[in-house]
């Protein structure tokens, strides 16, 4: 763990940064590339999760340790089961507590042989070589959309194709749409009617070149900076309009609630602050389909000293940390009163900011917590974090980019 102290610049904030490639898109493309090696990927993510995915797909090792990488665990479980691999998958203690049973149940129904090696429903698991038939299957994706995406990504390997029925209350649905979009872009025909998704058999991805978009989830921390600044002009390279990523909705929300204007240009987009958040009375948002935006948005709300009601947070407890608990505990240090109702709604009172305070924040080794808390240095004397290294999971250059924007970072 690497503790740091962050001091924000005074006055106008100006920077141009090249955002990391989307690890969500990168990891999906890597599975499709494993199915069709002639598929080429331009601008692959350098995040730890993507490095783990690449290693797992190319290594001859029998035991695969995937740390706390939920996307890797879910996608690789399905891929190894469908491609006739004999593997043991494990992870760190947090990953062993995160859900995987709905995916295993669906794969078993299609013919997979997968055994739990410790606790039922949890890692580690052992996967045996079997031919998967595919066909019709229902998936409960209320805990994670990755279960559905994992099955869709292996559909070209399934003997009978796939007719996937989504159960009630599917979480993070835009990520399933992302998976469908990538399948279609690589030449796989996908039919969709409400909660039923069909991939016909004998379809393979094409051997084409795919370029990975920049990561909208990473952009959320720059939107937080723009929201909390008095004046800013930030150019974020690599982001495009009409994105495959559902988190692009943050542009609309930040304009509505925080006066941050988004302008797309040739190589990315420009963020400018056009009005102060003092004009905002209360934020009301349902984040059921956008849980990765909850950290930056809730921190911006606390830093701005405004009221909010955030709903649809039920999957936050199942992430790299129990994010709803961590956000409630740590953001209360801003002076906001935060209450959590039924583990799925967060009510934030207007914080009374004391600018000369030092915020001493714990990240719980969660990359999104570290990047969420850092911009709060714009509202306080400084922010201290107990661990800076955890950002390697998704945004390795985050601290370097903050320094480009004038933030002082010391160990």
N, C-alpha and C positions, 0 to 999 in steps of 0.2 A: 504494500500500500504506500502511496506517495502523497503526503499532505501538501497543500499549497495554500497561498493567500492571494486573493484577486482584488485589485483596486481598479475601478473604472476610470476612464478618461473624463475630464471635465469639458463641458461644452459639446460642440458638434462632433458627431461620430461619422467617420468616412472610411470605407474599406471596400476592396474588391477581393472576393475569395472564390476559390474553385471548390464547390461542395463535393463531398464524396459521392461516388456512384451508388445508386440504391442497392443495398444488400438484399432487399426483398426481391428485386428483379434479378440481380446477379445470381442468387441462390436457385431461383426457379430456372433460369437459363442454363445453369450448370447441370441440373437434372436432365433437361431436354438435350443438352450436348452429350451427356453420357449415353442417352438413347440413340442419338444421331451425331456421331463424332465429326461429320462434315459441317455441322453448325458452328460458326465462328462467333466469338463474343468480343466486341470492342468496348474498352473502358470498363473492365470488371472492377468491382469493389475491392478495396484493400483491407476492409474490416476483418477483425479476427474471425467472425462467424463465417465469412466467405473463404478465408484461408483454411479454416477447419473443414469446410465443405469440399474444397478442392483436394485436400489431403485424403479425406475419407473416400473420395471417389477414385483415387489413383493408387492408394496403398494396397499392398497384399497382406497387411496385418489382419489377423482374425478379430482382435479386440479393438474396437473403435471408441475412444473417449472423447465426448463432445462437450465437455465442460458444462456451461449453462446456456447452450445455444438451442433454444426451442425449435426454431425453423429447421436447423440441421437434423435434429433428432427426428422430427415428424417426417420430413421429406425423405431422409435416408432410410428410415424404417420401411417406408412404402417401397422405395426404389430397390433396396436389397431383397425384399420379399418378392418383388415382381421380376427381378433379373437373375434369380437363381443363385444368390450369394449365401454363403454360410458365415454369419457374422454375430458377434456379441456387441451390443451397443450399451454404453454406460455414460454417466455424466457426474457432475459434482453433486453435493448433497441437496442443493436447491433444485437442480434439475430432476433429481430422483423424487422430489415431492410434487413436481408439476404433472399435469394430466397427460395421459397417452392412451388410456383404455378404450375410448370410443374408436380410435384409429385401429388398434389391434383387433377389436371385435369385428370391424368392417373387413379388414384384411383376412381374418380367419374365415369369414363367410365366403370370401372369394377363393379360398383354397390354401391360404398361407398357414404354415406351421411356425408359431412364435410362442416361446415359453418365457414366463416371468422367472427370474432367477433369485429374487429376494421377496418383495411384496407384490401381491396381486395388483395390477393396474399401474405399476411404476417401473422405471428402470432399476436395474439392468435387465435387458431382454436378450434372448438368443433366437436368431432367425435361421431357419433351415431351408435348403433349396427345394422349392416346390413350384409347379406351374400354376399361375393364377388364372382363373377363368374369367373373372370380371363379371359382366352382366349387371343385374339390378341390385343395388345396395342402398340402404339408408344410413346416413351419417349424422350423428348428433354433434354439431359444431357450435353448440352454445358456449363451450369453454374456450374454443379456439377455432378460427377459420382455417388454420393450417391443416387440420384433419381433412377437410374437403379438398384443399389445394393439393395435398400430398397424393390423394387418390386421382385427381384430375391429371396431375403431371405424369403418372405412370400409365394412364389410359392407353397410350400407343403400344404398350407391352402386353395388354390384356387380351386373351384369346377371343373373348366375345365383346370387346369394347367395354363401354361403361354407361350405365344409366344410373345417375347419382341423384338420390332424393335427399334434400336438405331437411333436417328436423326443425322443430320450432325454435325461435329465438336465436338464429344463427348470428354469431358475433363477427364483427369486423368484415362485413360482407364485401366492401370494396376490394379487399385482398383476394377474394374468390374471383371477382371480376377482373382483377389484374392477371390472375392465372389464366382465365379464359382468354383474355386479350393476347397474352403471349403465345398461347397455343394457336390461336387464329393467325397471328403474325408469322408464325413458323410453319403455316400451311396445314394445320390440323383443323378440320371442320368440327365446330362445336355447336350443337343445337341447344337452345335454352327456352324454357317456358316456365316462368315463375320459379318454383322451388325444385324443378326437375331439369337436370343438365345431362345431355346425351353426347357421347363421343363414339362414333361408329367404329367397328373393328377394322384392322389392317391399315390404319393411318399412321404415318411416321412424320416427324418434323422434317422440314426441308433443310438441305445443306446450304444455308444462306448466312449472311453477316448480320448480326444484331448488335445495336449500340445501346448500352445501358444509360438510362436517364440518371441525372443527379437525384439525390435523395430529398424528398419533401419533408420527411420527418426530421432530418438534419436542419432543414431550413427553418423549422419551428423555433429553434433557439435564437436565430437571427431576427425572426419576427418578434420574439420576446424582447430582444435588445432594442429593436426599433420602437416597440410599444412603450418601453420604459425610458427611452431617451427624450430629451427636450428637442433635439434636432438631429437628423441623421440622413445619410445617403449611402445605402449599402447595395453593392452590385453582387449578385449571387450567380456564378457561372453554372451552366449545365442544366438549368431548369427550363421546362418547355410548357406552353399552354397545351390543353387537351392531353394531359398526362394520364398514364395508366394508373397513377397512384391516387387513391382516394384522399390522402392527407393534403392534397392541393387545395382542399376546401378552406384551409387556414387563411388563404389570401382573402377570401370573402369575409371571414369572421374578424380578421384583424382590421379590415377597413371599417366594418360596421361598428365595432366596439372600441377600437383603439386609434382610429384615424391614421392607419398605416396604408399607404397607397402602393399598389403593385403595378409596375409597367414592364411588359415583356419587350425585350430587344433581341438582336440577332443571336447572341451567345448566352442569354440568360435573362435575368430580370432585376429590376431596380426597386428597392424599397425606400420610400420617403415618408417622413412624418408630416402629415398635413394638418393635424389638429391634436390637441391634448386630450388625454383620457378623462379629464375633469368633466367633460360633457356627457360621459356615460353614467347612467343611473344604476343599472344592474345588468349583469350578464346572465343569460339563461340558455344553456346548451345541452343537447343530448349527444354524448360521445360514444354511444354504443358501437358505432361503426368506425370510430376514430380514436381508439384508446391511447395510441402513441402521442396524440396531441394534448392529452390531459395534463401531463407535467408542465410543459411550457405555458399553456393557457392558465393553469391555476396559479403558477408563480407570477405571471404577468398581472393577474387579477389582484394578488396580494401586494405586489410591488406598487401597483397603481392605487391601492387603498380604496377599492370599490367592492360592491357586493356582487355575489354570484350564486347561482344554483346550477350545479353540474350534475347531469344524470347519465345513466347507462355506463357506470364505472365498474360493473360486476366482474369483468375479467382482469382488472388491475391487480387483484390479489394473487393472480396466477402467473405474473410476469417474473422477470429476473429478481425482483424483490416484491414484497407485498406493497405495491406502489400506493394504494389508497391509504394504507396505514402510515407509510413513510411520508407521503405528502402532507397528510394531516398533522403528523407530529412535527416535522421539520418546518413547514411553512407557518406554523403557529408562532415560530420565533420572530416573524415579521411584525407581530402584534395583531394579526388577524385572528378572529375566533372562528374555528373550523369545526363543524360537526359532520359526522358520517352517519347516514341513515341506511339501515339494512344492507350495508356493505356495497351499495351501488349508487348512492347519491352523496354529493358533498355540498354543504352549504357554507359559504364564506361570508363573514361580516366585513364591513369596511375596516381595514387596518389603519391604525394611527402610526405613521412611519416616523421613527426617530433617526434622522439621517446620520448622526454621529455614532450610532451603534455598530458593533462588529457582529456579523452573523457567523456563528460557528455551526456548520452544517455537516451532518453525516450522510454519506452516499449509499451505505449498505452495499458497496461494490457494484452498484447499478449505474451503468453508463448514462442512462437518461436522467437520473437524479443529479449526477455531477454537472451535466450540461444545463440542466434546468436551474440549478441554484446559482451558477456563476453570474448570469446577467443581473441578479439582484444586487450586485455590487454597485449598480447605477443608482440605487436608492439608499444605500448604506455606506458607511465609511469603508468597509471592506467585507469580503466573504472568505471565510476559511473553510476548506474542504478536507476531509480526512483521507480521501483517495482520489487522485487525479488520473491514475493509470487505467481505470476502468473504461474510459472513453475509447480505448483501443477496440472495443467490441464492435463499434459502428462508425466512429468518426475519429480516426487516429490523429488527424492534424487540427483538432478543435482548439487546443491551447495555442498553437502557433498562429492560427487564424485570429483568435481573440487578440493576440499581441499586435497583429497587423492592424486591427481596429483601434489600437491605442490603449488596450487594457494592460496593466502591469501585473505580472504573475511571478511570485517568488516562492521558493520552497522553505 
